[in-house]
């Protein structure tokens, strides 16, 4: 075991949580699961494996990850999702770390799957994220979606051997549902940040994203799955900015109505 706490946020992960925890148990004796009102037996399964389970109301991905970090036993944190599995090479690399310098974070490579197929190209084939860090210096940004780690400038980034294997979607239907959900959350996030859905975002960004993933990053070499991922990315990038545009229009109408009442008064 190494002095690392693993933090997992969950919602309806009964199909995957056991396999994830079994791998995590090869790293540490401290696994924190922050569950967000699962309708299945996710909390019960996690508890049966000896995890500390916290049932929290949903405050966004970053906020709930930070809740798990605060509850952790150790200062070193490995943040993973219930549909992610560290492989043997990565487990060995983590066990070789001395964990003496909090000013280092570790960048992990990912291998992502669409159904049972490993995706080797496109943006999925290039995926990597910083997921291992010390909580004394690093925390998650508390945004609703697309949370990022807030890392001081003087922190060193090191890469580890091995991969986290991410089983992101069972099929095209599940992937489309997740993408639609994230599109709505992203639009809300952008609206709060004051971002605008102009012509470029609505019409050019989706096409550029498709070309980049499918052509420049060779997504076409992944066959039918590569096409499905690139096409869904185009559709949901456009959908995200349509939602943002709709929120902007509603806000402008409300503001205009308030202004008209103020003038009449």
C-alpha positions in Angstrom: 0.0 0.0 0.0 1.1 3.6 -0.6 0.0 6.8 1.2 -2.5 7.8 -1.4 -6.3 8.3 -0.9 -8.4 7.5 -4.0 -11.5 9.7 -4.5 -14.4 8.5 -6.7 -17.6 10.4 -7.4 -20.5 8.2 -8.5 -24.1 8.2 -9.7 -25.7 4.9 -10.7 -22.4 3.0 -11.2 -23.5 -0.4 -9.9 -22.3 -2.1 -13.1 -18.8 -0.8 -12.9 -17.9 0.3 -9.3 -16.8 -3.2 -8.1 -14.2 -3.6 -10.8 -12.8 -0.1 -10.2 -12.6 -0.6 -6.4 -10.9 -4.0 -6.8 -8.1 -2.3 -8.8 -7.9 0.6 -6.3 -7.5 -1.8 -3.4 -4.1 -2.8 -5.0 -3.0 0.8 -4.3 -4.4 1.9 -1.0 -6.4 1.2 2.1 -8.3 4.5 1.8 -11.0 4.8 -0.9 -13.5 7.6 -0.6 -16.7 7.4 -2.6 -18.9 10.5 -2.9 -22.2 9.4 -4.2 -24.7 11.7 -5.9 -28.2 10.3 -5.2 -27.7 7.0 -7.0 -31.0 5.1 -7.7 -29.2 1.8 -7.8 -27.0 -0.1 -5.3 -23.8 1.9 -6.0 -23.4 3.0 -2.3 -24.1 -0.5 -1.0 -21.5 -2.1 -3.3 -18.9 0.5 -2.4 -19.6 0.0 1.3 -19.3 -3.8 1.0 -15.7 -3.3 -0.3 -14.8 -1.2 2.8 -15.0 2.2 1.1 -16.0 5.2 3.0 -19.2 6.4 1.3 -20.6 9.9 1.6 -24.0 10.6 0.2 -24.0 14.2 -0.9 -26.3 16.5 -2.8 -25.1 17.4 -6.3 -23.1 20.6 -6.3 -21.2 20.1 -9.5 -18.3 17.8 -10.4 -15.5 19.9 -9.0 -17.3 20.7 -5.8 -18.1 17.1 -5.0 -14.6 16.0 -5.9 -13.3 18.5 -3.4 -15.6 17.1 -0.8 -14.0 13.7 -1.3 -10.5 15.3 -1.0 -11.4 16.9 2.3 -12.6 13.6 3.7 -9.5 11.7 2.6 -7.1 10.1 5.0 -3.9 11.0 3.1 -2.7 14.2 1.5 -1.9 12.5 -1.8 -5.0 12.1 -3.9 -5.7 9.9 -6.9 -8.9 11.0 -8.5 -10.6 8.5 -10.8 -14.1 7.7 -12.0 -16.1 4.4 -11.5 -15.7 3.5 -15.1 -11.9 3.8 -15.1 -9.4 1.0 -14.3 -5.6 1.5 -13.7 -3.6 -1.2 -15.5 -0.7 -3.2 -14.0 2.0 -1.0 -15.4 0.4 2.1 -13.9 -0.1 0.4 -10.6 3.6 -0.5 -10.5 4.6 3.1 -11.4 2.5 4.5 -8.5 4.1 2.0 -6.1 7.5 3.3 -7.1 6.8 6.9 -6.2 8.3 8.1 -3.0 5.6 10.7 -2.2 7.9 13.1 -0.5 7.6 16.2 -2.7 4.1 17.9 -2.6 5.2 20.2 -5.4 4.8 17.4 -8.0 1.7 16.3 -9.9 1.4 13.2 -12.1 0.0 13.2 -15.6 -1.7 9.8 -16.5 -2.3 8.5 -20.0 -5.7 7.1 -20.9 -7.0 4.4 -23.2 -10.7 4.9 -23.9 -13.2 2.4 -25.2 -16.4 2.9 -27.2 -18.3 -0.2 -26.3 -15.7 -2.9 -26.2 -13.5 -1.3 -28.9 -10.3 0.5 -27.9 -10.2 3.9 -29.6 -6.6 4.5 -30.9 -7.1 7.7 -32.8 -9.0 11.0 -32.7 -8.9 13.1 -29.5 -9.7 10.0 -27.5 -6.5 8.3 -28.6 -4.4 11.3 -27.3 -6.1 11.5 -23.9 -4.1 12.2 -20.8 -5.0 14.0 -17.5 -3.3 15.1 -14.3 -5.0 12.9 -11.7 -2.5 12.3 -8.9 -1.6 15.3 -6.7 -1.1 16.6 -3.2 -4.2 18.3 -1.7 -2.0 20.8 0.2 -1.3 22.6 -3.1 -3.9 21.4 -5.6 -7.7 21.5 -5.7 -10.4 21.1 -8.3 -12.2 24.2 -9.8 -15.8 24.2 -8.6 -17.6 24.3 -11.9 -20.7 22.4 -12.9 -18.9 20.5 -15.7 -15.4 20.3 -17.2 -13.7 20.9 -13.9 -10.0 21.5 -14.0 -7.3 21.2 -11.4 -6.0 24.5 -10.0 -2.3 24.0 -10.0 0.3 26.6 -8.8 2.8 27.7 -11.3 5.8 26.3 -9.5 4.5 22.7 -9.4 6.3 20.2 -11.6 4.4 17.8 -13.9 5.7 14.3 -14.3 4.3 11.5 -16.6 3.8 8.0 -15.3 4.1 4.7 -17.3 0.9 2.7 -17.9 -2.7 3.7 -18.5 -6.0 4.3 -17.0 -8.5 2.4 -19.1 -11.7 4.4 -19.5 -14.9 2.5 -20.5 -16.8 5.6 -21.4 -19.9 4.2 -23.1 -21.5 0.8 -23.7 -22.9 1.9 -27.1 -23.8 4.8 -29.3 -27.1 5.4 -27.5 -25.4 5.8 -24.1 -22.7 8.0 -25.5 -25.3 10.3 -27.2 -27.2 10.6 -23.9 -24.1 11.6 -21.9 -23.0 14.0 -24.6 -26.5 15.7 -24.6 -26.4 16.0 -20.8 -22.9 17.6 -20.9 -23.9 20.0 -23.6 -26.6 21.4 -21.4 -24.3 21.7 -18.4 -21.6 23.3 -20.5 -24.1 25.9 -21.8 -25.1 26.8 -18.3 -21.5 27.1 -17.3 -20.7 29.4 -20.3 -23.7 31.5 -19.6 -22.6 32.1 -16.0 -19.1 33.0 -17.3 -20.6 35.6 -19.7 -19.6 33.8 -22.9 -21.5 34.4 -26.1 -22.8 32.1 -28.8 -21.8 34.0 -31.9 -21.7 32.9 -35.5 -18.3 31.3 -35.2 -19.2 29.2 -32.2 -22.6 28.1 -33.6 -21.5 27.2 -37.1 -17.7 27.0 -37.5 -16.5 25.5 -34.1 -18.6 22.3 -34.5 -17.2 21.7 -38.0 -13.7 22.5 -37.0 -14.0 20.0 -34.1 -15.2 17.3 -36.5 -12.4 17.9 -39.0 -9.8 18.0 -36.2 -10.9 14.7 -34.6 -11.8 12.8 -37.8 -9.2 14.0 -40.2 -6.2 15.6 -38.5 -6.2 13.2 -35.5 -7.0 10.2 -37.8 -10.2 9.3 -36.2 -11.4 7.7 -39.5 -8.9 4.9 -38.7 -11.1 3.8 -35.8 -13.8 2.8 -38.4 -17.5 3.1 -37.6 -16.8 4.0 -33.9 -14.4 6.8 -35.0 -17.2 8.3 -37.2 -19.8 8.0 -34.4 -17.5 9.9 -32.0 -16.6 12.6 -34.4 -20.2 13.0 -35.6 -21.5 13.2 -32.0 -18.8 15.8 -31.1 -20.0 18.0 -34.0 -23.7 17.6 -33.1 -23.2 18.3 -29.4 -20.8 21.2 -29.8 -23.5 22.8 -32.0 -26.2 21.9 -29.5 -24.2 23.4 -26.6 -24.0 26.8 -28.3 -27.7 26.6 -29.3 -28.6 26.1 -25.7 -26.3 29.1 -24.8 -28.0 31.2 -27.4 -31.4 30.3 -26.1 -30.4 31.3 -22.6 -29.0 34.6 -23.9 -32.2 35.4 -25.7 -34.4 34.6 -22.6 -32.1 36.8 -20.5 -32.3 39.7 -22.9 -36.1 39.4 -23.1 -36.4 39.5 -19.3 -34.0 42.4 -19.1 -36.0 44.3 -21.7 -39.2 43.6 -19.8 -37.7 44.9 -16.6 -36.5 48.0 -18.4 -39.9 48.7 -19.8 -41.5 48.4 -16.4 -38.9 50.8 -15.0 -39.7 53.4 -17.7 -43.4 53.1 -17.1 -43.0 53.5 -13.4 
